[in-house]
Amino acid sequence: MDEPIKILCVDDESNVLRSLKRLFHRFEYQIYFAESGEEGLQIMSSEPGIQLIISDYRMPGMTGVQFLCKVYEKWPETIRLVLSGYADIPAIVSAINEGHIYKFMAKPWNDDELKIAVSNALDKYFMQKKNILLTKELAIKNMELKGIVDRKSADLIMSSKILTFSQQILEDLPVSVIGLDPNGVIFLCNGKSFSIFNPKDGIIIGEQRTSFFSKEINNFIDTIIAKGANALLLMQNCTKIKANGIHIKSVDGLSGIILTFDEIAADENI
């Protein structure tokens, strides 16, 4: 154990305290002795970290139950063990319930049984302490995790807003924007694309570029693939159109071609 083991023995009979001292003298325990509940409370206040109390049940003035109730109020983590020479069942029940007693042992006690009871009580103390520490650590971890989740959620909400805003910007652009995947399938278009190309069935996304675009535009796309970028001036639906395109070879593992088509004045050149 990292911390020293401290035991407080409380009994108004000095011979009982001497017997307890002899019983535990070979153990590496720090033993404190008190002949009354009042003296026991003074020791508890002046010697922090006492893990176990062995108290007599019947003592003049403050009874063992009264003493242990006060101990429980101020030092609830301390394990409490009661010794009594009275075979009084109601008293035993009262002591256990009111003083939150770990164990009740009769006088005269069996030395081996008392040693085992003390050892088990100390195991219980350190197990409780470990559980408290683990609970605190878990609470800290949960708070840290909650902070991470909250930040991730905020980032996700912001990303969603940015994506929605970006999609709205794309949709409202005064030029046609069309995206092609590496297989030449249209996977992206905005509202202006419909007014420029006026598809017969009202569908653009999913169309194969060789069947959707004119031969002139498909040749234009082939040049983009070969050169990486290109520009073109063409007529579309009796309107002069400036076309631009760029071959995006890899963005996060994605590739494709982005095309823009912009209606221009009749006398404007590329």
Secondary structure, DSSP 4 states (H G I P E B T S, - for coil): --SPEEEEEE-S-HHHHHHHHHHTTTSSEEEEEESSHHHHHHHHHHSTT--EEEEES--SSS-HHHHHHHHHHH-TTSEEEEEES---HHHHHHHHHHHT-SEEEESSPPHHHHHHHHHHHHHHHHHHHHHHHHHHHHHHHHHHHHHHHHHHHHHHHHHHHHHHHHHHHHHH-SSEEEEE-TTSBEEEE-HHHHHHH--TTS--TT-BHHHHS-HHHHHHHHHHHHHSEEEEEEEETTEEEEEEEEEEEEETTEEEEEEEEEE--TT---
